[in-house]
Amino acid sequence: MTEYDHEPIRGLPGDLPAGEEILWQGSPDWRTFARSALYTRYVAGYFAILALVGIASGSMFGAVTSVIAGVIVHALLALFAVLVGRTTVYTITNRRVVLRIGIALNKCINLPLGQIASANLRPQPAGHGDIALTLLGKHRLGYAVLWPHARPMQLAKPQPMLRALPDAARAADILARACAAIAPVEIAVNAANLQPAKAKPAQGRNQTAPAMANALQGATA
């Protein structure tokens, strides 16, 4: 038994409403995640430099200590990456993007497609990559809540991020098509609820989907 056995559908907090369907699901590749999100190569390089400095200064004890510390830190980061890969599920449906994240305390973050202003694909080696999402308006998602599934250095306006995807280009294409499909539906709903004088802002939303489709075709995060 695990904490995720209660999920009616893997990666989702409940059953799908009528008319909603899963278009894509995926999880981070832990090796790519460790390299791109936890910067394990830089960490290894840092401790290697410390070891070389110890050798150059004639302190073998310092060199050996640096090597041992580097191995331990690298192992801990690798373990964290493995746990993230096992517990994280990204889901794209025809209505929303869902991030099931968290190792000790899991949570699901629902992002309606209509609230996604743009997305950026950052390619990684071997066809892997990250997709960062920019949301419309204000939201209550803090950087600490999203990390490590957040675009680096975007502290003021955190951007959710689908990290280390093995099939990033395919996921980006599916997301672009889903957003393009839902935009006209949301415009029609908004137009029905607005006065004619206020309908103009809703019309501008129709251009978001094509813009996102272009942004996802190889844009860098």
C-alpha positions in Angstrom: 0.0 0.0 0.0 1.2 3.5 -0.8 -0.2 7.0 -0.3 -1.3 7.0 -4.0 -3.4 3.9 -3.8 -6.5 6.0 -3.1 -6.3 7.7 -6.4 -9.3 6.8 -8.6 -7.1 7.7 -11.7 -3.3 7.7 -11.5 -2.1 11.3 -11.0 -5.5 12.8 -10.5 -7.4 13.6 -7.2 -10.7 12.3 -8.5 -12.7 10.9 -11.4 -12.8 12.9 -14.6 -15.9 15.0 -15.1 -18.1 14.2 -18.1 -16.5 15.3 -21.3 -13.0 15.4 -19.9 -10.3 13.0 -21.2 -6.7 12.4 -20.6 -4.5 13.4 -23.6 -1.1 12.7 -22.1 0.6 11.6 -18.9 4.3 11.5 -17.9 6.8 11.7 -15.2 10.3 13.3 -14.9 13.3 11.2 -15.9 15.3 11.2 -12.7 18.7 11.3 -14.4 17.7 14.3 -16.5 16.0 15.9 -13.5 19.1 15.5 -11.3 21.3 17.1 -14.0 19.0 20.0 -15.0 17.1 20.8 -11.8 19.6 19.8 -9.1 22.7 20.7 -11.0 24.5 17.5 -10.0 27.3 18.1 -12.5 28.2 21.4 -11.0 28.0 20.0 -7.5 30.4 17.2 -8.5 32.7 19.7 -10.1 32.7 21.9 -7.0 33.8 19.0 -4.7 36.4 17.9 -7.3 37.9 21.4 -7.2 38.0 21.2 -3.4 39.8 17.8 -3.6 42.3 19.2 -6.1 43.0 22.2 -3.9 43.6 19.9 -1.0 46.0 17.8 -3.0 47.8 20.9 -4.3 48.2 22.2 -0.7 49.5 18.9 0.5 46.5 18.2 2.7 45.5 14.6 1.8 43.0 14.6 4.6 41.2 17.6 3.1 41.2 16.0 -0.3 39.8 12.7 1.0 37.2 14.6 3.0 36.1 16.5 0.0 35.8 13.4 -2.1 33.7 11.6 0.6 31.5 14.7 1.1 31.0 15.0 -2.6 30.0 11.3 -2.9 27.5 11.7 -0.1 25.9 14.9 -1.4 25.7 13.5 -5.0 24.1 10.3 -3.6 21.5 12.3 -1.7 20.7 14.4 -4.7 20.3 11.3 -6.8 18.0 9.8 -4.3 15.9 12.9 -4.2 15.7 12.8 -8.0 14.6 9.2 -8.0 11.9 9.9 -5.5 10.7 12.9 -7.5 10.5 10.7 -10.6 8.5 8.1 -8.8 6.0 10.4 -7.1 5.4 13.0 -9.8 2.8 12.7 -12.4 2.1 15.4 -15.0 -1.3 15.1 -16.7 -2.7 17.0 -19.7 -6.4 16.7 -20.4 -8.6 18.5 -22.8 -9.5 21.0 -20.0 -6.5 21.3 -17.7 -2.9 20.5 -16.7 -2.6 18.6 -13.4 0.7 18.4 -11.5 0.7 15.7 -8.9 3.8 16.5 -6.9 5.3 16.0 -3.5 7.3 13.3 -1.8 6.4 13.4 1.8 3.2 15.4 1.4 1.6 15.0 -2.0 -0.6 17.5 -3.6 -2.4 18.0 -6.9 -2.3 21.4 -8.7 -4.9 22.0 -11.3 -4.2 24.5 -14.0 -7.2 25.1 -16.4 -6.1 25.5 -20.0 -7.9 28.8 -20.2 -5.6 30.2 -17.6 -2.4 29.3 -19.4 -1.2 32.4 -21.3 1.9 30.8 -22.8 4.3 27.9 -22.5 8.0 27.6 -23.3 9.8 24.4 -24.2 13.4 24.1 -23.1 15.0 21.1 -25.0 17.4 18.8 -23.2 19.6 16.1 -24.6 18.1 12.8 -25.9 14.8 14.4 -26.7 14.1 15.3 -23.1 13.0 18.8 -22.0 11.1 21.1 -19.7 7.9 23.0 -20.3 7.4 26.2 -18.3 3.8 27.6 -18.1 2.9 31.3 -17.7 -0.5 31.8 -16.1 -2.9 34.6 -16.8 -3.6 37.2 -14.0 -2.8 36.7 -10.4 -2.5 33.3 -8.7 -1.7 32.0 -5.3 0.9 29.4 -6.3 4.1 30.3 -4.4 7.6 29.3 -5.5 8.1 27.2 -2.5 4.9 25.3 -3.1 5.9 24.5 -6.7 9.6 23.8 -6.2 11.3 21.9 -7.8 8.5 22.0 -10.4 9.0 25.8 -11.0 10.9 27.8 -13.5 14.2 28.9 -11.9 14.6 32.5 -10.7 11.0 33.4 -11.3 10.3 34.2 -7.6 7.9 37.2 -8.0 5.6 35.4 -10.5 6.2 31.7 -10.1 5.8 29.6 -13.3 4.8 25.9 -13.0 7.1 23.7 -14.9 6.9 20.2 -16.3 10.4 19.0 -15.8 12.7 16.5 -17.4 10.1 15.0 -19.7 11.3 12.0 -21.8 8.9 13.0 -24.7 8.9 16.8 -24.2 8.2 17.7 -27.8 5.2 15.4 -28.0 3.9 16.7 -24.7 4.3 20.3 -25.9 2.5 19.6 -29.2 -0.4 18.0 -27.3 -0.6 20.9 -24.9 -0.6 23.4 -27.7 -3.4 21.6 -29.5 -5.4 21.3 -26.3 -5.1 25.0 -25.6 -6.0 25.9 -29.2 -9.1 23.7 -29.0 -10.4 25.1 -25.7 -9.8 28.8 -26.4 -12.8 29.3 -28.8 -15.1 27.4 -26.3 -14.1 29.7 -23.4 -14.5 32.8 -25.6 -18.1 31.8 -26.4 -18.9 31.2 -22.8 -17.3 34.5 -21.7 -19.1 36.4 -24.5 -22.5 35.0 -23.3 -21.9 36.3 -19.8 -20.6 39.8 -20.7 -22.3 42.9 -21.9 -21.5 43.8 -25.5 -19.3 46.7 -24.4 -17.2 44.3 -22.3 -16.8 41.6 -25.0 -13.7 43.1 -26.6 -11.2 41.8 -24.0 -12.6 38.3 -24.5 -11.9 38.5 -28.2 -8.2 39.0 -27.6 -8.1 35.7 -25.8 -8.6 34.0 -29.2 -5.1 34.9 -30.2 -3.5 33.2 -27.1 -3.8 29.6 -28.5 -2.0 30.2 -31.8 0.6 32.2 -29.9 1.1 29.4 -27.5 1.3 26.9 -30.4 4.1 28.9 -31.9 5.9 29.3 -28.5 5.9 25.6 -27.9 7.5 24.8 -31.2 11.1 24.9 -30.0 11.1 28.0 -27.8 13.6 28.0 -25.0 12.6 28.5 -21.3 
